Amino acid sequence: MIDFHHKEDQQPLDWASKFLQILPQIEATLQQAFRSLTPQRREESVQDGVVHCLLAHRRLFERGKSDSATPASLAHFAVLQVRCGREAGCPLNGKEPLSRYAQLRRKIVVCPLSECGREETWVGARASAHSR
């Protein structure tokens, strides 16, 4: 008779299963780190941080070092990358005004045209924003 409950036959966890086990701790750490942001910016930052953690965890797993990284250390380095404008999976582009990296590096402020006064044209809004 075959024993299906035998522990020796179980396959080791793959990188995705291991990551899912530590994901709640990572999310809690990221929520805490980005608590001062607006709700929309916080949600985007946490999601971006999770992607950074996922990519780092997978790279560590491929090297056989995934056990050396804790959820707190993965989240810490993800927070640093998100705060400096690094988007996961995107190249850094300091010349694109809509990239978060360029906005942080060059102090570019982007706002929707709907926030401009009805009397102002977009040119006037841009000139007033530039003169600040």
ZARO-252617 format. One line per 2 residues: number of its first residue (from 1); their letters; for each residue x, z negated, y of C-alpha. Coordinates in nm, 3 decimals. Each point is the difference from the previous one (the first is absolute). Last residue first. Layout:
residues N
NUM = A = X:Z:Y  ... .
END
This chain:
residues 132
132 = RS = 0.761:0.789:7.954  0.038:0.347:0.160 .
130 = HA = -0.032:0.178:-0.332  -0.341:-0.147:-0.077 .
128 = SA = -0.128:0.105:0.343  0.131:0.353:-0.049 .
126 = RA = -0.149:0.025:-0.347  -0.339:-0.118:0.120 .
124 = GV = 0.012:0.248:0.287  0.083:0.284:-0.238 .
122 = WT = -0.275:-0.109:-0.240  -0.248:0.031:0.281 .
120 = EE = -0.121:-0.308:0.176  -0.354:-0.053:0.126 .
118 = RG = -0.132:-0.075:-0.347  0.263:-0.267:-0.048 .
116 = CE = 0.246:0.045:-0.284  -0.082:-0.183:-0.321 .
114 = SL = -0.162:0.314:-0.143  0.336:0.173:0.027 .
112 = PC = 0.122:-0.214:-0.288  0.311:-0.212:0.059 .
110 = VV = 0.365:0.055:-0.086  0.269:-0.222:0.150 .
108 = IK = 0.359:0.114:-0.049  0.263:-0.274:0.012 .
106 = RR = 0.277:0.238:-0.110  0.094:-0.181:-0.322 .
104 = LQ = -0.337:-0.154:-0.074  -0.208:0.311:0.069 .
102 = AY = 0.261:0.222:-0.164  -0.012:-0.201:-0.325 .
100 = RS = -0.380:-0.016:0.007  -0.015:0.379:-0.001 .
98 = LP = -0.247:0.145:0.251  0.268:0.086:0.258 .
96 = EK = 0.200:0.211:-0.248  0.362:0.005:0.119 .
94 = GN = 0.116:-0.315:-0.178  -0.093:0.136:-0.341 .
92 = LP = 0.074:-0.223:-0.296  -0.093:0.170:-0.326 .
90 = CG = -0.326:-0.100:-0.163  -0.050:-0.153:-0.345 .
88 = AE = -0.048:-0.352:0.129  -0.019:-0.014:0.377 .
86 = RG = 0.300:-0.156:0.168  -0.102:-0.131:0.341 .
84 = CR = 0.242:-0.292:0.041  -0.278:-0.248:-0.074 .
82 = VQ = -0.099:0.181:-0.320  0.355:-0.007:-0.134 .
80 = LV = 0.052:-0.368:0.078  -0.336:-0.090:-0.155 .
78 = AF = 0.092:0.196:-0.315  0.327:-0.194:-0.022 .
76 = HA = -0.186:-0.329:0.006  -0.273:0.122:-0.237 .
74 = LS = 0.252:0.092:-0.271  0.178:-0.333:0.049 .
72 = AP = -0.324:-0.198:-0.018  -0.123:0.183:-0.311 .
70 = TA = 0.329:-0.087:-0.170  0.265:0.254:-0.091 .
68 = SD = 0.246:-0.078:-0.281  -0.247:0.089:-0.275 .
66 = SK = -0.017:0.360:0.122  0.371:0.054:-0.065 .
64 = GR = -0.004:0.255:-0.282  0.105:0.284:0.230 .
62 = EF = -0.334:0.179:-0.046  -0.177:-0.332:0.061 .
60 = LR = 0.188:-0.050:0.328  -0.104:0.345:0.123 .
58 = RH = -0.360:-0.073:-0.105  0.001:-0.334:0.181 .
56 = AL = 0.136:0.159:0.318  -0.266:0.271:-0.004 .
54 = LC = -0.280:-0.250:-0.064  0.128:-0.238:0.268 .
52 = HV = 0.011:0.280:0.259  -0.351:0.105:-0.104 .
50 = VG = -0.123:-0.358:0.038  0.158:-0.016:0.346 .
48 = DQ = -0.185:0.315:0.106  -0.326:-0.155:-0.113 .
46 = VS = 0.079:-0.324:0.182  0.094:0.189:0.315 .
44 = EE = -0.315:0.210:-0.005  -0.220:-0.307:-0.049 .
42 = RR = 0.181:-0.191:0.275  -0.027:0.295:0.243 .
40 = QP = -0.377:0.011:-0.055  -0.044:-0.377:0.025 .
38 = TL = 0.220:-0.030:0.311  0.343:-0.143:-0.074 .
36 = SR = 0.092:-0.370:0.004  -0.062:-0.052:-0.373 .
34 = FA = 0.258:0.263:-0.103  0.236:-0.234:-0.187 .
32 = QQ = -0.282:-0.204:-0.155  -0.183:0.308:-0.124 .
30 = LT = 0.330:0.132:-0.141  0.063:-0.323:-0.191 .
28 = AE = -0.354:-0.001:-0.140  0.029:0.366:-0.099 .
26 = IQ = 0.328:-0.063:-0.183  -0.143:-0.299:-0.186 .
24 = PL = -0.306:0.203:-0.107  0.224:0.293:-0.110 .
22 = IQ = 0.224:-0.200:-0.235  -0.189:0.078:-0.321 .
20 = LF = -0.086:0.353:0.113  0.373:0.069:0.042 .
18 = KS = 0.075:-0.103:-0.357  -0.275:0.227:-0.129 .
16 = AW = 0.129:0.290:0.210  0.363:-0.048:-0.113 .
14 = DL = -0.088:0.011:-0.369  -0.059:-0.316:-0.197 .
12 = PQ = 0.187:-0.027:-0.326  -0.189:0.142:-0.301 .
10 = QD = -0.173:-0.244:-0.229  0.090:0.026:-0.367 .
8 = EK = 0.186:-0.333:-0.006  -0.311:-0.195:0.106 .
6 = HH = -0.199:0.059:-0.322  -0.370:0.003:0.081 .
4 = FD = -0.070:0.323:-0.183  0.110:-0.142:-0.338 .
2 = IM = -0.030:0.279:-0.250  -0.123:-0.084:-0.351 .
END
